[in-house]
């Protein structure tokens, strides 16, 4: 799974078919029941660039809040058939204003 979207970086560079692939997920549970997910996301020019093993254009780091954790990653949600923590990470990313319009695509060629 991955995301694809028209992405404009903070420096103004537009990537019309940006390919967004999660490369790392860290589940954090701190003292006092604070739960978070940290995600590292590689951004490629397009799907072909990823599969041709070209380097990513940029890497983003995201961390959800405890409230977002409960909404997307609580145990009752992850126990539902067909839902995985990786699919929920992509769903959470799509809920962020930065990724409005992103579509889920298969990560295969």
Number of C-alpha atoms within 10 A of each C-alpha: 13 19 24 22 18 14 22 13 10 7 6 8 9 13 17 13 15 22 28 31 21 19 10 12 16 11 14 12 12 9 6 6 9 12 19 20 19 16 21 16 21 20 23 24 20 18 21 12 15 19 12 8 9 11 12 17 14 12 14 11 11 12 17 18 14 15 12 16 18 15 12 18 24 13 9 9 15 15 12 9 7 7 12 13 17 16 16 16 20 21 16 17 20 17 14 10 8 12 18 13 14 21 15 16 13 9 14 8 7
